[in-house]
């Protein structure tokens, strides 16, 4: 079983940057795809980005493409989300999870969710 722990959230002004990390323990890290989601109060969990097991393939939601970059370091059992040009509407709890289907945007296709890290963007 994989355990994931997110970190790196915080308070940032609009236009600023943050880098989130997702640390993994458990079975072979490079054998599975991963994804980032976020959930704002009163809203559904939203897909942001996914990355293949070897890190070669990535894909993004339109709302973050060009601003956010997903990456992973399999030697460190870690995945990252570099977030630039942050906006107040990016305020949410951010989650990482293991993907059972790299091409799916649905939370139901992901498992082993972390506890989340809060990102707050002030205007």
C-alpha distance (Angstrom), angle and dihedral (degrees) to the residues before:
residue distance angle dihedral
X1 . . .
X2 3.80 . .
X3 3.78 121.4 .
X4 3.80 119.0 -160.8
X5 3.79 128.4 -165.2
X6 3.81 123.2 -171.2
X7 3.78 124.7 -153.1
X8 3.77 140.8 162.6
X9 3.77 101.6 71.4
X10 3.77 123.3 134.8
X11 3.76 147.4 123.1
X12 3.79 118.2 -50.1
X13 3.78 135.9 165.7
X14 3.77 121.4 -112.1
X15 3.78 110.3 -82.2
X16 3.77 92.1 29.3
X17 3.80 131.2 115.4
X18 3.78 138.7 -122.7
X19 3.78 133.4 -178.4
X20 3.77 117.3 -146.2
X21 3.77 122.6 -159.4
X22 3.78 131.1 -156.1
X23 3.79 115.3 -162.1
X24 3.77 118.6 -161.9
X25 3.77 134.7 -159.0
X26 3.75 128.7 -179.1
X27 3.78 131.4 47.3
X28 3.78 125.7 17.2
X29 3.78 106.1 -45.5
X30 3.78 98.0 -152.2
X31 3.80 93.5 55.2
X32 3.81 97.2 77.7
X33 3.77 141.1 50.4
X34 3.79 120.3 -118.7
X35 3.75 137.2 -156.2
X36 3.78 143.9 -163.1
X37 3.79 124.1 -135.7
X38 3.77 135.2 172.0
X39 3.76 135.5 -156.2
X40 3.78 126.1 -160.2
X41 3.82 121.8 -162.8
X42 3.77 111.1 -75.7
X43 3.80 93.2 6.4
X44 3.78 135.1 102.3
X45 3.76 122.0 -101.8
X46 3.80 107.5 -86.2
X47 3.80 127.8 -148.2
X48 3.80 114.1 -126.4
X49 3.79 110.7 168.2
X50 3.79 144.6 -21.0
X51 3.78 133.9 -156.0
X52 3.79 130.5 -163.3
X53 3.78 122.9 -118.3
X54 3.79 94.2 -99.3
X55 3.80 92.8 41.6
X56 3.80 94.2 -121.2
X57 3.80 97.1 112.2
X58 3.77 125.4 53.7
X59 3.77 135.6 167.4
X60 3.80 134.9 -175.0
X61 3.75 143.7 -158.0
X62 3.76 113.1 -108.2
X63 3.79 91.9 -117.3
X64 3.81 92.4 65.4
X65 3.79 104.9 25.2
X66 3.78 109.8 125.2
X67 3.80 93.1 18.1
X68 3.82 103.1 57.1
X69 3.81 127.5 50.9
X70 3.79 124.9 -163.7
X71 3.79 120.3 -155.6
X72 3.77 140.5 156.7
X73 3.78 139.6 -154.2
X74 3.79 108.5 -152.8
X75 3.80 91.9 -172.1
X76 3.80 88.4 61.9
X77 3.82 97.1 37.1
X78 3.78 88.4 -123.7
X79 3.78 140.5 127.6
X80 3.78 126.8 -164.7
X81 3.77 141.4 -159.4
X82 3.78 115.2 -157.4
X83 3.79 108.2 -160.6
X84 3.79 119.4 -165.9
X85 3.78 133.4 177.2
X86 3.79 91.1 20.9
X87 3.79 119.9 -160.0
X88 3.80 131.5 -157.5
X89 3.81 88.5 -109.2
X90 3.81 88.7 62.8
X91 3.80 88.3 70.7
X92 3.80 107.4 121.2
X93 3.77 145.4 103.7
X94 3.80 108.4 -77.4
X95 3.79 122.0 -145.5
X96 3.77 136.8 -172.5
X97 3.78 123.5 -153.7
X98 3.78 143.2 170.1
X99 3.78 115.6 -98.6
X100 3.80 124.2 -133.5
X101 3.80 89.1 -176.6
X102 3.79 117.8 31.2
X103 3.81 91.6 -160.9
X104 3.80 96.5 52.8
X105 3.80 124.4 98.1
X106 3.78 93.6 -170.6
X107 3.81 120.1 108.2
X108 3.81 88.2 -137.9
X109 3.80 88.6 69.5
X110 3.80 91.1 59.7
X111 3.79 132.6 71.0
X112 3.81 143.8 173.9
X113 3.78 91.2 54.8
X114 3.76 119.6 -165.9
X115 3.79 122.4 -128.9
X116 3.80 92.9 -101.8
X117 3.78 135.1 -120.3
X118 3.80 124.1 -119.6
X119 3.80 119.7 -121.0
X120 3.79 117.5 -171.3
X121 3.79 121.5 -175.6
X122 3.77 116.9 -166.1
X123 3.79 123.2 -154.5
